[in-house]
Amino acid sequence: MLSDVTFKYNSLPINIQTGENLKQPISNLTGEREEKEVATKYNKLRSRLQNEQKRLVEELEQLEASTRPAEVRREGSPFGKREEEAAETQELENQLVQENRIKEQLALVEHALRKFEEGTYGLCENCGQPIDPARLEALPQARRCISCKAQQAKDEKSKISPG
């Protein structure tokens, strides 16, 4: 297992603090500069993921704190009015949907952060090829390269539509 300061770039372990190629010595200045730039970009992506993780955890905590207990929701009447109950039910359903959405996003972000620790961040989970840096910039928690993601979407679409 690679240390927490390494990641793989084109299947080579790179120290993300120094940009040093850990598998073979760097022979030219251009390659060294490129690897340091990649390491800097990956550090920025890791920082973005950590900030997003923190934001999602805070949002989830606020959402959970805003949920009123059942006793408080129906304090007026022990039986409650149908309109009030319907409104409360709708509110709870909306809150659960939002909570599930946040939990799904948080799981994706945490998975990406684990991949940093394992040294596999930036590699497609399907084919093992590097994910395009532009895709990672747009979606740091991306798990698949564009080709594999397109194939996954195509496969899911064919499962849904008959014929």
N, CA, C and O of each residue as an XYZ file, in Angstrom:
652
protein
N       0.844     -1.180      0.000
C       0.000      0.000      0.000
C       0.888      1.242      0.000
O       1.896      1.286      0.706
N       0.523      2.231     -0.775
C       1.296      3.462     -0.859
C       0.986      4.348      0.332
O      -0.077      4.235      0.940
N       1.918      5.230      0.662
C       1.683      6.132      1.783
C       0.632      7.161      1.410
O       0.227      7.259      0.252
N       0.188      7.937      2.409
C      -0.879      8.913      2.152
C      -0.397     10.125      1.375
O      -1.186     11.028      1.095
N       0.882     10.167      1.019
C       1.378     11.289      0.218
C       1.678     10.861     -1.207
O       2.356     11.583     -1.937
N       1.183      9.693     -1.618
C       1.419      9.251     -2.981
C       0.108      9.027     -3.705
O      -0.927      8.797     -3.078
N       0.154      9.095     -5.006
C      -0.958      8.712     -5.857
C      -0.367      8.174     -7.133
O       0.830      8.328     -7.377
N      -1.180      7.550     -7.945
C      -0.671      6.992     -9.190
C      -1.043      7.902    -10.341
O      -2.193      8.321    -10.473
N      -0.064      8.203    -11.168
C      -0.253      8.987    -12.385
C       0.286      8.146    -13.518
O       1.472      7.820    -13.544
N      -0.569      7.793    -14.450
C      -0.185      6.881    -15.529
C       0.448      5.613    -14.958
O       1.452      5.115    -15.468
N      -0.166      5.101    -13.883
C       0.226      3.866    -13.203
C       1.573      3.953    -12.491
O       2.107      2.924    -12.080
N       2.130      5.135    -12.336
C       3.375      5.300    -11.595
C       3.076      5.986    -10.275
O       2.345      6.976    -10.258
N       3.621      5.488     -9.157
C       3.397      6.171     -7.891
C       4.160      7.500     -7.854
O       5.348      7.556     -8.170
N       3.459      8.560     -7.465
C       4.027      9.903     -7.417
C       3.841     10.444     -6.005
O       2.762     10.308     -5.429
N       4.873     11.052     -5.444
C       4.766     11.723     -4.160
C       4.037     13.035     -4.406
O       4.541     13.886     -5.140
N       2.837     13.223     -3.797
C       2.047     14.418     -4.092
C       2.584     15.673     -3.413
O       2.139     16.780     -3.718
N       3.522     15.515     -2.508
C       4.118     16.698     -1.888
C       5.275     17.240     -2.721
O       5.460     18.453     -2.825
N       6.053     16.332     -3.313
C       7.227     16.784     -4.065
C       7.068     16.614     -5.567
O       7.807     17.223     -6.340
N       6.105     15.787     -5.993
C       5.945     15.502     -7.415
C       6.947     14.474     -7.916
O       7.047     14.241     -9.120
N       7.681     13.863     -7.011
C       8.734     12.920     -7.375
C       8.139     11.578     -7.810
O       7.243     11.043     -7.158
N       8.643     11.058     -8.899
C       8.272      9.742     -9.388
C       8.959      8.732     -8.482
O      10.188      8.718     -8.410
N       8.202      7.887     -7.786
C       8.775      6.973     -6.813
C       9.259      5.658     -7.420
O       9.909      4.866     -6.738
N       8.954      5.421     -8.680
C       9.324      4.160     -9.293
C      10.640      4.241    -10.054
O      11.423      3.290    -10.040
N      10.891      5.362    -10.715
C      12.112      5.499    -11.502
C      12.583      6.948    -11.437
O      11.770      7.859    -11.279
N      13.894      7.166    -11.558
C      14.390      8.541    -11.504
C      13.909      9.354    -12.706
O      13.742      8.829    -13.807
N      13.698     10.616    -12.471
C      13.263     11.517    -13.540
C      14.498     11.979    -14.291
O      15.469     12.436    -13.688
N      14.455     11.857    -15.624
C      15.649     12.141    -16.401
C      15.670     13.547    -16.980
O      16.742     14.042    -17.329
N      14.513     14.214    -17.094
C      14.553     15.554    -17.666
C      13.715     16.532    -16.845
O      12.811     16.141    -16.107
N      14.036     17.785    -16.996
C      13.387     18.839    -16.230
C      11.923     18.986    -16.601
O      11.101     19.267    -15.729
N      11.573     18.805    -17.861
C      10.184     18.931    -18.296
C       9.306     17.900    -17.614
O       8.221     18.232    -17.136
N       9.753     16.661    -17.562
C       8.984     15.599    -16.907
C       8.802     15.869    -15.433
O       7.730     15.625    -14.879
N       9.846     16.374    -14.792
C       9.772     16.692    -13.373
C       8.770     17.815    -13.131
O       7.969     17.741    -12.200
N       8.810     18.843    -13.952
C       7.892     19.970    -13.820
C       6.452     19.504    -14.036
O       5.543     19.910    -13.311
N       6.254     18.653    -15.035
C       4.906     18.140    -15.327
C       4.368     17.341    -14.143
O       3.208     17.494    -13.762
N       5.205     16.498    -13.569
C       4.767     15.692    -12.431
C       4.454     16.559    -11.224
O       3.506     16.271    -10.493
N       5.230     17.617    -10.997
C       4.939     18.524     -9.890
C       3.626     19.259    -10.121
O       2.861     19.481     -9.183
N       3.363     19.640    -11.381
C       2.099     20.301    -11.704
C       0.930     19.356    -11.461
O      -0.103     19.761    -10.928
N       1.093     18.103    -11.849
C       0.040     17.106    -11.622
C      -0.180     16.925    -10.125
O      -1.321     16.869     -9.666
N       0.907     16.835     -9.362
C       0.793     16.675     -7.912
C       0.077     17.873     -7.300
O      -0.752     17.708     -6.405
N       0.388     19.071     -7.773
C      -0.269     20.282     -7.276
C      -1.759     20.242     -7.588
O      -2.583     20.580     -6.738
N      -2.107     19.832     -8.802
C      -3.526     19.726     -9.182
C      -4.237     18.695     -8.320
O      -5.366     18.922     -7.886
N      -3.590     17.568     -8.069
C      -4.208     16.533     -7.247
C      -4.368     17.008     -5.806
O      -5.363     16.687     -5.157
N      -3.400     17.766     -5.300
C      -3.536     18.332     -3.953
C      -4.729     19.271     -3.887
O      -5.460     19.280     -2.896
N      -4.930     20.065     -4.939
C      -6.080     20.973     -4.978
C      -7.380     20.187     -5.023
O      -8.350     20.548     -4.357
N      -7.405     19.113     -5.806
C      -8.606     18.277     -5.881
C      -8.893     17.622     -4.528
O     -10.043     17.551     -4.094
N      -7.844     17.150     -3.875
C      -8.012     16.542     -2.543
C      -8.566     17.568     -1.564
O      -9.453     17.257     -0.769
N      -8.049     18.780     -1.620
C      -8.531     19.844     -0.749
C     -10.001     20.164     -1.031
O     -10.794     20.359     -0.110
N     -10.350     20.213     -2.328
C     -11.753     20.448     -2.695
C     -12.652     19.352     -2.151
O     -13.742     19.628     -1.648
N     -12.200     18.119     -2.249
C     -12.987     16.992     -1.739
C     -13.136     17.074     -0.220
O     -14.214     16.811      0.314
N     -12.068     17.434      0.469
C     -12.136     17.562      1.925
C     -13.092     18.686      2.331
O     -13.857     18.542      3.284
N     -13.044     19.806      1.604
C     -13.966     20.909      1.887
C     -15.407     20.506      1.605
O     -16.312     20.857      2.363
N     -15.622     19.773      0.521
C     -16.967     19.300      0.178
C     -17.458     18.321      1.230
O     -18.633     18.350      1.596
N     -16.586     17.460      1.721
C     -16.958     16.521      2.771
C     -17.410     17.281      4.019
O     -18.435     16.954      4.615
N     -16.657     18.269      4.395
C     -16.995     19.070      5.571
C     -18.338     19.774      5.378
O     -19.168     19.794      6.287
N     -18.551     20.354      4.185
C     -19.802     21.061      3.899
C     -20.991     20.113      3.966
O     -22.026     20.450      4.541
N     -20.847     18.926      3.379
C     -21.944     17.956      3.372
C     -22.262     17.453      4.776
O     -23.432     17.291      5.124
N     -21.237     17.205      5.581
C     -21.459     16.765      6.959
C     -22.210     17.845      7.735
O     -23.149     17.546      8.472
N     -21.793     19.106      7.567
C     -22.481     20.207      8.253
C     -23.925     20.338      7.786
O     -24.826     20.554      8.596
N     -24.144     20.206      6.479
C     -25.495     20.301      5.926
C     -26.379     19.175      6.464
O     -27.544     19.398      6.792
N     -25.827     17.983      6.553
C     -26.564     16.836      7.080
C     -26.900     17.037      8.554
O     -28.013     16.737      8.985
N     -25.949     17.539      9.320
C     -26.193     17.803     10.742
C     -27.282     18.857     10.925
O     -28.143     18.715     11.793
N     -27.249     19.916     10.111
C     -28.279     20.953     10.200
C     -29.648     20.390      9.850
O     -30.641     20.707     10.504
N     -29.699     19.566      8.831
C     -30.956     18.966      8.406
C     -31.515     18.064      9.503
O     -32.708     18.110      9.801
N     -30.668     17.259     10.094
C     -31.108     16.367     11.162
C     -31.528     17.147     12.398
O     -32.465     16.752     13.093
N     -30.843     18.253     12.679
C     -31.194     19.081     13.842
C     -32.525     19.799     13.630
O     -33.222     20.109     14.597
N     -32.877     20.060     12.394
C     -34.121     20.787     12.130
C     -35.350     19.883     12.155
O     -36.477     20.375     12.109
N     -35.151     18.578     12.226
C     -36.269     17.645     12.299
C     -36.903     17.740     13.682
O     -36.247     17.557     14.708
N     -38.185     18.028     13.671
C     -38.900     18.136     14.946
C     -39.398     16.759     15.366
O     -39.840     15.978     14.523
N     -39.332     16.452     16.666
C     -39.876     15.178     17.139
C     -41.392     15.123     16.917
O     -42.048     16.161     16.825
N     -41.934     13.927     16.833
C     -43.362     13.739     16.575
C     -44.224     14.409     17.627
O     -45.289     14.930     17.298
N     -43.793     14.413     18.902
C     -44.596     15.034     19.969
C     -44.748     16.533     19.742
O     -45.806     17.105     20.004
N     -43.692     17.160     19.257
C     -43.712     18.602     19.031
C     -44.565     18.931     17.818
O     -45.259     19.948     17.801
N     -44.517     18.082     16.809
C     -45.253     18.362     15.584
C     -46.757     18.378     15.821
O     -47.463     19.153     15.176
N     -47.266     17.550     16.722
C     -48.708     17.468     16.925
C     -49.090     17.823     18.350
O     -49.867     17.109     18.983
N     -48.561     18.895     18.845
C     -48.849     19.222     20.229
C     -50.255     19.764     20.445
O     -50.755     19.711     21.568
N     -50.904     20.280     19.419
C     -52.230     20.875     19.569
C     -53.296     19.853     19.891
O     -54.062     20.044     20.836
N     -53.367     18.796     19.149
C     -54.417     17.800     19.312
C     -53.773     16.427     19.364
O     -52.838     16.149     18.613
N     -54.268     15.565     20.246
C     -53.686     14.226     20.299
C     -53.948     13.438     19.017
O     -53.203     12.512     18.698
N     -54.992     13.796     18.284
C     -55.326     13.096     17.049
C     -54.772     13.798     15.825
O     -54.540     13.150     14.804
N     -54.550     15.121     15.896
C     -54.036     15.889     14.771
C     -55.074     16.053     13.692
O     -55.953     15.204     13.540
N     -54.989     17.103     12.961
C     -55.899     17.337     11.846
C     -55.313     16.735     10.595
O     -54.095     16.700     10.424
N     -56.165     16.269      9.733
C     -55.703     15.607      8.514
C     -54.835     16.526      7.659
O     -53.827     16.081      7.112
N     -55.204     17.787      7.535
C     -54.414     18.715      6.718
C     -53.022     18.911      7.306
O     -52.026     18.936      6.583
N     -52.970     19.047      8.614
C     -51.680     19.226      9.277
C     -50.820     17.974      9.117
O     -49.618     18.057      8.865
N     -51.458     16.816      9.269
C     -50.723     15.566      9.117
C     -50.200     15.403      7.696
O     -49.077     14.941      7.492
N     -51.004     15.778      6.728
C     -50.575     15.674      5.331
C     -49.391     16.596      5.062
O     -48.432     16.211      4.393
N     -49.468     17.817      5.587
C     -48.377     18.771      5.403
C     -47.104     18.277      6.098
O     -46.007     18.391      5.550
N     -47.259     17.730      7.301
C     -46.108     17.193      8.031
C     -45.486     16.014      7.283
O     -44.264     15.896      7.194
N     -46.343     15.147      6.749
C     -45.860     13.994      6.007
C     -45.078     14.430      4.778
O     -44.008     13.894      4.487
N     -45.620     15.409      4.059
C     -44.932     15.927      2.871
C     -43.588     16.548      3.252
O     -42.586     16.347      2.567
N     -43.577     17.292      4.332
C     -42.344     17.921      4.810
C     -41.303     16.867      5.177
O     -40.126     16.999      4.839
N     -41.744     15.822      5.870
C     -40.829     14.745      6.255
C     -40.296     13.998      5.035
O     -39.116     13.654      4.983
N     -41.161     13.747      4.060
C     -40.723     13.076      2.836
C     -39.678     13.903      2.106
O     -38.662     13.372      1.656
N     -39.924     15.205      1.987
C     -38.956     16.094      1.331
C     -37.633     16.096      2.074
O     -36.566     16.088      1.460
N     -37.708     16.107      3.384
C     -36.497     16.117      4.190
C     -35.728     14.808      4.031
O     -34.499     14.818      3.958
N     -36.432     13.691      3.979
C     -35.771     12.395      3.787
C     -35.104     12.303      2.422
O     -34.004     11.764      2.303
N     -35.759     12.821      1.400
C     -35.172     12.825      0.054
C     -33.891     13.645      0.060
O     -32.867     13.216     -0.473
N     -33.954     14.826      0.665
C     -32.774     15.690      0.724
C     -31.662     15.029      1.545
O     -30.492     15.086      1.169
N     -32.026     14.413      2.647
C     -31.045     13.735      3.499
C     -30.370     12.588      2.739
O     -29.153     12.423      2.819
N     -31.149     11.806      2.011
C     -30.580     10.702      1.219
C     -29.664     11.219      0.121
O     -28.618     10.625     -0.143
N     -30.044     12.319     -0.520
C     -29.206     12.914     -1.568
C     -27.858     13.340     -0.986
O     -26.812     13.088     -1.585
N     -27.886     13.980      0.174
C     -26.653     14.432      0.824
C     -25.791     13.232      1.218
O     -24.573     13.257      1.039
N     -26.417     12.187      1.752
C     -25.670     10.991      2.155
C     -25.012     10.321      0.948
O     -23.884      9.840      1.049
N     -25.707     10.287     -0.191
C     -25.125      9.707     -1.403
C     -23.928     10.524     -1.875
O     -22.895      9.963     -2.243
N     -24.065     11.848     -1.865
C     -22.955     12.710     -2.269
C     -21.775     12.537     -1.321
O     -20.626     12.463     -1.759
N     -22.056     12.471     -0.037
C     -21.009     12.301      0.969
C     -20.279     10.970      0.769
O     -19.056     10.912      0.902
N     -21.011      9.911      0.455
C     -20.388      8.606      0.226
C     -19.450      8.666     -0.981
O     -18.371      8.074     -0.947
N     -19.840      9.368     -2.043
C     -18.977      9.509     -3.216
C     -17.702     10.283     -2.886
O     -16.612      9.909     -3.318
N     -17.843     11.350     -2.127
C     -16.685     12.165     -1.743
C     -15.749     11.362     -0.850
O     -14.533     11.383     -1.045
N     -16.306     10.657      0.124
C     -15.473      9.858      1.021
C     -14.781      8.721      0.267
O     -13.645      8.368      0.585
N     -15.454      8.154     -0.717
C     -14.833      7.102     -1.537
C     -13.631      7.680     -2.297
O     -12.575      7.052     -2.363
N     -13.798      8.870     -2.865
C     -12.698      9.513     -3.591
C     -11.523      9.794     -2.648
O     -10.368      9.612     -3.032
N     -11.804     10.230     -1.435
C     -10.733     10.489     -0.469
C     -10.012      9.191     -0.077
O      -8.797      9.189      0.120
N     -10.764      8.091      0.033
C     -10.122      6.793      0.311
C      -9.204      6.387     -0.840
O      -8.139      5.811     -0.618
N      -9.622      6.690     -2.066
C      -8.788      6.362     -3.220
C      -7.471      7.140     -3.168
O      -6.439      6.625     -3.598
N      -7.491      8.367     -2.651
C      -6.245      9.114     -2.456
C      -5.339      8.333     -1.510
O      -4.152      8.151     -1.781
N      -5.912      7.874     -0.398
C      -5.125      7.145      0.593
C      -4.556      5.855      0.023
O      -3.440      5.461      0.363
N      -5.319      5.196     -0.843
C      -4.880      3.933     -1.441
C      -3.918      4.152     -2.607
O      -3.268      3.212     -3.066
N      -3.829      5.390     -3.084
C      -2.956      5.684     -4.211
C      -3.576      5.371     -5.556
O      -2.865      5.246     -6.553
N      -4.903      5.241     -5.599
C      -5.574      4.903     -6.857
C      -6.469      6.029     -7.357
O      -7.227      5.839     -8.308
N      -6.392      7.193     -6.734
C      -7.230      8.312     -7.183
C      -6.846      8.690     -8.611
O      -5.667      8.744     -8.962
N      -7.859      8.949     -9.419
C      -7.617      9.352    -10.798
C      -7.592      8.202    -11.777
O      -7.428      8.409    -12.979
N      -7.754      6.975    -11.267
C      -7.801      5.805    -12.141
C      -9.239      5.302    -12.210
O      -9.932      5.231    -11.196
N      -9.672      4.957    -13.406
C     -11.022      4.449    -13.636
C     -11.202      3.135    -12.879
O     -10.353      2.247    -12.952
N     -12.310      3.020    -12.153
C     -12.581      1.795    -11.402
C     -12.997      0.646    -12.314
O     -12.989     -0.513    -11.898
N     -13.355      0.960    -13.538
C     -13.792     -0.081    -14.462
C     -12.622     -0.617    -15.300
O     -12.359     -1.820    -15.305
N     -11.928      0.273    -16.002
C     -10.870     -0.172    -16.919
C      -9.457      0.050    -16.376
O      -8.499     -0.493    -16.927
N      -9.308      0.836    -15.309
C      -7.998      1.072    -14.712
C      -7.169      2.150    -15.383
O      -6.057      2.441    -14.942
N      -7.697      2.748    -16.447
C      -6.976      3.813    -17.155
C      -7.132      5.138    -16.402
O      -8.092      5.314    -15.652
N      -6.189      6.073    -16.599
C      -6.319      7.377    -15.951
C      -7.571      8.117    -16.430
O      -7.914      8.096    -17.612
N      -8.231      8.762    -15.487
C      -9.395      9.592    -15.807
C      -8.871     10.936    -16.289
O      -7.922     11.480    -15.722
N      -9.484     11.466    -17.327
C      -9.077     12.751    -17.898
C      -9.045     13.821    -16.795
O     -10.030     13.984    -16.075
N      -7.932     14.548    -16.652
C      -7.835     15.587    -15.626
C      -8.959     16.630    -15.706
O      -9.389     17.157    -14.680
N      -9.432     16.926    -16.916
C     -10.537     17.883    -17.051
C     -11.808     17.324    -16.404
O     -12.583     18.073    -15.811
N     -12.018     16.027    -16.515
C     -13.183     15.396    -15.878
C     -13.044     15.462    -14.362
O     -14.010     15.757    -13.658
N     -11.846     15.187    -13.862
C     -11.622     15.251    -12.415
C     -11.771     16.677    -11.897
O     -12.260     16.894    -10.789
N     -11.348     17.641    -12.702
C     -11.495     19.043    -12.317
C     -12.975     19.397    -12.183
O     -13.372     20.100    -11.253
N     -13.788     18.901    -13.122
C     -15.218     19.186    -13.106
C     -15.948     18.367    -12.043
O     -16.896     18.847    -11.421
N     -15.502     17.138    -11.842
C     -16.167     16.213    -10.920
C     -15.101     15.423    -10.162
O     -14.792     14.291    -10.534
N     -14.533     16.009     -9.097
C     -13.410     15.365     -8.402
C     -13.721     13.970     -7.860
O     -12.809     13.173     -7.646
N     -14.995     13.673     -7.637
C     -15.345     12.359     -7.110
C     -15.668     11.343     -8.207
O     -16.228     10.283     -7.928
N     -15.317     11.666     -9.455
C     -15.578     10.756    -10.579
C     -14.900      9.416    -10.332
O     -13.743      9.358     -9.918
N     -15.644      8.329    -10.594
C     -15.124      6.985    -10.372
C     -14.724      6.303    -11.674
O     -13.962      5.336    -11.670
N     -15.245      6.812    -12.786
C     -14.994      6.182    -14.080
C     -14.537      7.209    -15.105
O     -14.855      8.394    -15.008
N     -13.786      6.728    -16.087
C     -13.411      7.590    -17.199
C     -14.661      7.843    -18.039
O     -15.683      7.181    -17.863
N     -14.567      8.794    -18.937
C     -15.723      9.182    -19.751
C     -16.244      8.000    -20.566
O     -17.458      7.827    -20.678
N     -15.365      7.190    -21.134
C     -15.783      6.040    -21.947
C     -16.569      5.024    -21.125
O     -17.629      4.561    -21.546
N     -16.050      4.684    -19.965
C     -16.723      3.696    -19.112
C     -18.030      4.251    -18.553
O     -19.008      3.516    -18.420
N     -18.054      5.538    -18.225
C     -19.285      6.149    -17.731
C     -20.348      6.154    -18.829
O     -21.519      5.887    -18.558
N     -19.951      6.453    -20.056
C     -20.895      6.443    -21.179
C     -21.434      5.032    -21.394
O     -22.626      4.852    -21.644
N     -20.560      4.035    -21.298
C     -21.001      2.644    -21.452
C     -21.962      2.256    -20.337
O     -22.953      1.570    -20.584
N     -21.679      2.690    -19.111
C     -22.554      2.404    -17.979
C     -23.930      3.026    -18.209
O     -24.950      2.378    -17.974
N     -23.964      4.270    -18.664
C     -25.238      4.945    -18.932
C     -26.002      4.221    -20.037
O     -27.221      4.067    -19.962
N     -25.279      3.781    -21.056
C     -25.909      3.051    -22.168
C     -26.498      1.731    -21.668
O     -27.613      1.361    -22.035
N     -25.741      1.030    -20.832
C     -26.213     -0.240    -20.283
C     -27.451     -0.038    -19.407
O     -28.402     -0.816    -19.484
N     -27.439      0.997    -18.583
C     -28.585      1.287    -17.723
C     -29.809      1.673    -18.552
O     -30.933      1.304    -18.213
N     -29.592      2.405    -19.623
C     -30.692      2.815    -20.484
C     -31.308      1.603    -21.177
O     -32.528      1.527    -21.327
N     -30.478      0.665    -21.595
C     -30.996     -0.527    -22.272
C     -31.778     -1.428    -21.307
O     -32.674     -2.156    -21.734
N     -31.448     -1.384    -20.017
C     -32.198     -2.154    -19.012
C     -33.581     -1.556    -18.813
O     -34.546     -2.281    -18.571
N     -33.680     -0.236    -18.915
C     -34.943      0.452    -18.665
C     -35.894      0.326    -19.839
O     -37.061     -0.027    -19.668
N     -35.392      0.615    -21.031
C     -36.271      0.611    -22.204
C     -36.365     -0.786    -22.810
O     -35.351     -1.456    -23.007
N     -37.590     -1.217    -23.104
C     -37.762     -2.544    -23.682
C     -37.253     -2.608    -25.118
O     -37.267     -1.616    -25.847
N     -36.808     -3.792    -25.501
C     -36.434     -4.027    -26.886
C     -35.054     -3.752    -27.137
O     -34.590     -3.905    -28.267
